[in-house]
Amino acid sequence: MVSRFFFFLLLLNTSFSFSADFFTPAEDLKRLKKEIIPHDAKLPNVHLIGDSISIAYTPFVKGLMKGKANVTRIKGNAGSTIAGIKKGWLEDKTYDVIHFNFGLHDLCYRHPEAKVYGKRDKVRGTLSVTLADYEKNLEGIVATLKQTGATLVWASTTLVPEGEAGRIVGDDIKYNKVATKVMKKHHIQINDLHALTTTFDKSLFSKPGDVHFSAEGSLKLAKQVVSEIEKALK
């Protein structure tokens, strides 16, 4: 049983981060709640761990994999690597594939007086997780996920667009470089969602300066997620 392998990552040398609720667009949450597909014991089990971008593409992944795999995800938004692997994220189940991602909340700057959701402020704010701590945290997360026996698939952090209030354009590339180093070290399959989102037209984002995507954009992400999961299942 994998429940014995969950743990909280305790950061001793991480940069200070302000407490803030992790935002997920209401329409994405609504779509997620609608997608209920009965479990089929004959099918392989796929588990998704990720932030609001993951929440948005999850119902599409479930639909596209109907009859091919049982797709579950953690409850809520995974947030940053500070959270690590929380109790309940890995249930008493055997997973064939775990598709996971952290990053957008790690590279975010926050300030307690910011007026935008999530207290994001890249001018006055404090970086949530440094690159060095991001690498250490990912190492810990990978070590825990490996103990499940599942095939792991890492999804790179999606694009940070111009005008984002709490994130600096280009930091997505820096954090993905660190993550790639960790994943290659552990021979973990990489789903390059960042590369995909760099090809997106502005209409596929929810609005200018927002890291979230329209339903059409999330569907495009889901199709690539499914493709990578199917590779892993083989």
Beta strands, then each sheet from edge to edge (+ up, - down):
strand 1: 45-49
strand 2: 70-73
strand 3: 97-100
strand 4: 109-110
strand 5: 126-127
strand 6: 151-155
strand 7: 189-191
sheet 1: 2+ 1+ 3+ 6+ 7+
sheet 2: 4+ 5-
end
